[in-house]
Amino acid sequence: MFNRMFQSMIHQMKDAIGRVIGIVDENDIVVACSDLQHIGEVRQGIREDLTFRPEGVTTGGVTYRALVMAGKPDLIVFVEGTDKTAEQSAALLAIALGNMKSLYDQKYDKASFIKNVMLDNILPSDIYAKSKELRFSTEERRVVYVIKYQGSSEQFPVEILSGMFPDRARDYVINIGEQDVVLVKELNDATTPEKIQEIAESIIRTLNAESLVNVTVGISSVVNNIKDLARAYKEARIALEVGKVFDTAKNPISYENLGIGRLIYQLPTTLCEAFLQEVFRRGSLDSLDEETLETVRAFFEYNLNVSETSRKLFVHRNTLVYRLEKIRKITGLDLREFDHAVTFKVALMVKKYLTSKPTKF
């Protein structure tokens, strides 16, 4: 299809320029020409010369000019002759080709297509038709990473990520916002959850080192169909948001490992407030001082083990028991009993959630 567009453009411009003109593709093959007998010819050596002189080279009575993409010659235009007119015509032809390719890429580029799918900017009924048009495999294992960064750098994170994942047929790095980048990565059947986690950790290390920005990464569940990319994108965003509320020290954060935090995040705030009022009818959670709350957090961290918790807190066992008894008298919940401990743990998370007032997606 692209070659037909090239030939159509050359056909329209040949009379205006009045010379033999054409286009050479990335494989050094003439794919369009006003003189049809040249189509299919191989123009070797031109690309190497244009790498150092993208403004144009002349050889064999022909002027060549490169359309530079990603810092290297991509498509090449040529015009018969080596004079000033040939040079100017080649420059105009390159401009026209660049504009046409830009419009084509915007319409047919796979990354743009994936971005539209993730953001729900394309009708479900159109997804498979567009996939077929782009020759995009719809049923592959994929995972979505949302990379959020803070700070500025001379080298943009999207550029670094593009270098880390150069396979444009399988991996897509997409700039979503001012400080959000998305990586849609295709997985093979052998890719484990541990490997998915390792990829995220590698992204964090590389961006922290090379761009000197603070990076957090949210990981979606694995999806098997392109239509599920929108859900995967939302999952990765939710992972970041829930992690910011409940697991501030955890990075990267996987949607599948959010636990009860994911459930709380999806509850209406009115229901959460009613739950807190019911649990703490006898005494407000706010009446507990920070030392007591720190004791509670440590008690949960060490699995309700009094001896282990007292040792980690460097307090006598009796002191810890006294604090737990104080909590029981204020709230009516004995944290040494499993059911009461679960209720208190959930209540702390609900309180933290209400205090943070996160933005939902």
C-alpha positions in Angstrom: 0.0 0.0 0.0 2.8 2.4 0.9 4.5 1.8 -2.5 1.3 2.7 -4.3 1.2 5.9 -2.4 4.8 6.7 -3.3 4.1 6.0 -7.0 1.0 8.2 -6.9 3.0 11.1 -5.5 5.8 10.6 -8.0 3.3 10.5 -10.9 1.7 13.8 -9.8 5.1 15.6 -9.4 7.0 14.3 -12.5 5.6 16.9 -14.9 6.2 19.8 -12.4 9.8 18.8 -12.0 10.4 17.7 -15.5 13.1 15.1 -14.7 13.3 11.5 -13.7 12.5 11.3 -10.0 12.1 8.4 -7.6 12.2 6.9 -4.1 14.5 4.3 -2.6 13.2 2.3 0.4 15.0 1.2 3.6 16.3 -1.9 1.7 18.0 0.3 -1.0 15.4 -0.7 -3.6 13.7 1.8 -6.0 10.1 1.4 -5.1 8.7 4.4 -7.1 9.9 6.2 -10.1 8.6 8.4 -12.9 10.5 6.1 -15.3 8.9 2.7 -14.5 11.9 0.7 -15.9 14.0 1.8 -12.8 11.5 0.3 -10.3 13.2 -2.6 -8.5 16.7 -1.4 -9.1 19.1 -1.6 -6.1 21.0 1.6 -5.3 23.9 0.3 -3.1 26.2 2.6 -1.2 24.0 5.7 -1.3 22.6 5.2 2.2 26.1 5.0 3.7 27.1 8.3 2.0 23.9 10.0 3.2 24.6 8.9 6.8 27.3 11.6 6.9 25.7 14.0 4.4 21.9 13.8 4.8 21.6 17.2 3.0 22.4 15.4 -0.2 24.9 13.6 -2.3 25.4 13.3 -6.1 26.6 10.2 -7.9 26.2 8.8 -11.4 24.5 12.0 -12.6 21.8 11.7 -9.9 21.1 13.8 -6.8 20.0 11.9 -3.7 18.6 13.3 -0.5 17.6 11.4 2.7 14.5 11.6 4.8 16.1 11.3 8.2 14.1 9.3 10.8 15.4 8.4 14.3 18.8 10.0 13.5 19.5 7.9 10.4 18.5 7.9 6.7 15.2 6.2 6.2 13.7 6.7 2.8 15.7 8.3 0.0 14.5 10.5 -2.8 16.5 11.1 -6.1 16.3 13.5 -9.0 18.0 13.2 -12.3 20.9 15.7 -12.6 23.6 17.3 -10.3 22.9 20.9 -10.8 21.2 23.5 -8.4 17.8 22.7 -9.8 18.2 19.0 -9.1 19.3 19.8 -5.5 16.3 22.1 -4.9 13.9 19.5 -6.5 15.3 16.8 -4.2 14.8 19.0 -1.2 11.2 19.7 -2.1 10.6 16.0 -2.8 12.0 15.1 0.6 9.7 17.6 2.3 6.6 16.2 0.5 7.6 12.6 1.2 8.1 13.5 4.9 4.7 15.1 5.3 3.0 12.2 3.5 4.8 9.6 5.7 3.9 11.6 8.8 0.2 11.6 7.9 0.4 7.9 7.0 2.1 7.0 10.3 -0.4 8.9 12.3 -3.2 7.0 10.7 -1.7 3.5 10.5 1.1 3.4 13.0 0.7 0.5 15.4 1.8 2.4 18.5 -1.0 5.0 17.8 -3.4 2.2 17.4 -2.4 0.6 20.7 -2.7 3.9 22.4 -6.2 4.4 21.1 -7.1 0.9 22.3 -5.8 1.5 25.8 -7.5 4.8 26.2 -10.8 3.5 24.8 -10.7 5.9 21.9 -11.7 3.2 19.4 -14.9 1.3 19.1 -14.6 -2.4 20.1 -16.1 -3.4 16.7 -13.3 -1.5 15.0 -10.4 -3.1 16.9 -10.2 -6.3 14.9 -10.7 -4.6 11.6 -7.9 -2.2 12.3 -5.7 -5.0 13.6 -6.2 -6.9 10.4 -5.4 -3.7 8.4 -2.2 -3.2 10.3 -1.3 -6.9 10.4 -1.3 -6.7 14.1 -1.5 -10.0 16.0 -4.6 -9.8 18.3 -4.0 -12.9 20.4 -0.7 -12.7 22.1 0.3 -12.6 25.8 1.0 -9.0 26.7 1.6 -7.0 29.9 1.3 -3.2 30.4 3.8 -1.3 32.5 2.9 2.3 33.4 6.0 4.3 34.3 5.5 7.5 36.2 8.4 9.7 36.8 9.1 13.0 38.6 11.8 15.5 37.8 13.4 16.7 34.6 16.3 15.3 32.5 18.2 16.1 29.4 17.4 12.6 28.2 13.7 11.8 28.2 12.6 8.5 29.7 10.7 7.6 26.6 14.0 7.7 24.6 15.8 5.5 27.2 12.9 3.0 27.2 12.9 2.9 23.4 16.5 1.9 23.5 15.8 -0.7 26.2 13.0 -2.3 24.1 14.0 -1.8 20.5 11.8 -4.6 19.0 9.1 -2.4 17.5 7.2 -5.5 16.2 6.7 -6.8 19.8 7.2 -4.0 22.2 5.6 -0.5 22.2 6.8 2.5 24.2 4.1 5.1 24.2 4.1 8.6 25.7 0.8 9.1 27.5 1.2 12.4 29.5 3.8 14.8 30.7 5.2 12.4 33.2 3.7 9.0 32.2 5.1 6.5 29.7 3.6 3.2 28.9 5.3 0.0 27.8 3.2 -2.7 26.2 5.4 -5.7 26.1 4.7 -9.0 24.3 5.5 -12.1 26.3 6.4 -15.6 25.2 4.7 -18.6 26.8 7.7 -19.2 29.1 7.6 -15.7 30.7 7.0 -16.1 34.4 5.6 -13.5 36.9 9.1 -13.3 38.3 10.5 -12.3 34.9 7.7 -9.7 34.5 8.8 -8.3 37.9 12.5 -8.3 36.9 11.7 -6.3 33.7 10.0 -3.6 35.9 13.0 -3.5 38.3 15.3 -3.2 35.3 13.3 -0.2 34.0 13.5 1.5 37.5 17.3 1.0 37.8 18.0 2.2 34.3 15.8 5.3 34.4 17.1 6.2 37.9 20.7 5.9 36.7 20.5 7.5 33.2 17.8 10.1 33.5 18.2 10.9 37.2 14.4 11.0 37.8 12.3 9.3 40.5 10.4 6.4 38.9 7.6 4.2 40.0 6.2 1.4 37.9 2.7 -0.2 37.9 2.3 -3.6 36.4 -1.0 -5.0 35.0 -2.1 -8.6 34.9 -1.2 -10.6 31.7 -3.8 -10.3 29.0 -4.2 -12.6 25.9 -6.2 -10.4 23.6 -5.7 -6.9 22.3 -9.2 -5.8 23.3 -8.1 -6.4 27.0 -5.3 -3.8 26.7 -7.7 -1.1 28.0 -8.4 -3.1 31.1 -4.7 -3.9 31.5 -3.8 -0.2 31.3 -6.4 0.7 34.0 -5.0 -2.1 36.2 -1.4 -0.7 36.0 -2.7 2.8 36.8 -4.7 1.4 39.8 -1.6 -0.5 40.9 0.3 2.8 41.1 -2.6 4.6 42.9 -3.2 1.8 45.4 0.5 1.4 46.0 0.8 5.1 46.7 -1.8 4.8 49.4 -1.0 1.4 51.1 2.5 0.4 50.0 4.5 3.6 49.7 7.8 1.8 49.9 6.9 -0.9 47.3 8.2 -0.4 43.8 7.4 -1.8 41.3 3.8 -2.5 42.2 1.8 -5.3 40.6 -2.0 -5.2 40.2 -2.2 -8.9 41.1 -0.4 -8.4 44.4 -2.5 -5.5 45.8 -4.4 -7.8 48.1 -7.1 -6.3 50.2 -6.0 -2.8 49.2 -7.5 -3.3 45.8 -10.9 -4.2 47.3 -10.9 -1.1 49.6 -9.9 1.1 46.7 -13.1 0.1 44.9 -15.4 0.8 47.8 -17.5 3.9 48.0 -16.2 6.4 50.6 -19.6 6.5 52.3 -19.4 2.8 52.9 -15.8 3.1 54.2 -16.9 5.8 56.7 -19.8 3.7 57.9 -17.5 0.8 58.5 -15.1 2.9 60.6 -18.0 4.2 62.7 -19.2 0.7 63.3 -15.8 -0.7 64.2 -14.8 2.1 66.5 -18.1 2.7 68.2 -16.5 2.5 71.7 -13.6 4.8 70.9 -12.2 6.7 68.0 -9.2 5.5 66.1 -7.9 9.1 66.3 -7.6 8.7 70.1 -4.7 6.3 69.6 -1.3 8.1 69.8 1.4 7.5 67.3 3.5 5.2 69.6 0.5 2.9 70.0 -0.2 2.9 66.3 3.5 2.0 65.6 3.1 -0.9 68.1 0.1 -2.1 66.1 1.9 -1.9 62.8 4.8 -3.9 64.2 2.5 -6.4 65.8 0.9 -7.0 62.4 4.3 -7.1 60.6 5.5 -9.9 62.9 2.3 -12.0 62.5 0.7 -11.2 65.9 3.7 -12.7 67.7 4.1 -11.0 71.1 7.7 -12.2 71.8 9.0 -11.3 68.3 7.3 -7.9 68.2 8.6 -6.9 71.7 12.1 -7.9 70.7 12.0 -5.9 67.4 10.6 -2.9 69.3 13.2 -3.2 72.0 10.5 -3.2 74.7 9.7 -5.7 77.5 7.0 -8.2 76.7 4.9 -6.9 79.5 5.1 -3.4 78.1 3.8 -4.7 74.7 1.0 -6.6 76.5 0.1 -3.4 78.4 -0.2 -1.5 75.1 -2.3 -4.2 73.5 -4.6 -4.1 76.5 -4.9 -0.4 76.3 -6.0 -0.7 72.7 -8.6 -3.3 73.7 -10.1 -1.0 76.4 -10.3 2.0 73.9 -11.6 0.1 70.9 -13.0 -3.1 72.2 -10.7 -5.1 69.8 -8.2 -7.5 71.2 -5.4 -7.8 68.6 -4.3 -11.1 70.0 -7.4 -12.6 68.6 -7.2 -13.2 64.9 -10.7 -12.0 63.9 -10.2 -8.8 65.9 -6.8 -8.3 64.4 -8.2 -8.7 60.8 -10.9 -6.1 61.6 -8.4 -3.6 63.0 -6.0 -4.1 60.1 -8.7 -3.5 57.6 -9.9 -0.4 59.5 -6.4 1.0 59.5 -6.3 0.6 55.7 -9.7 2.1 55.2 -8.7 5.1 57.4 -5.5 5.6 55.3 -7.5 5.3 52.1 -10.0 8.0 53.3 -7.2 10.3 54.4 -5.4 10.0 51.1 -8.5 10.6 48.9 -6.9 9.1 45.8 -8.1 10.0 42.3 -9.9 7.0 40.7 -9.5 6.1 37.0 
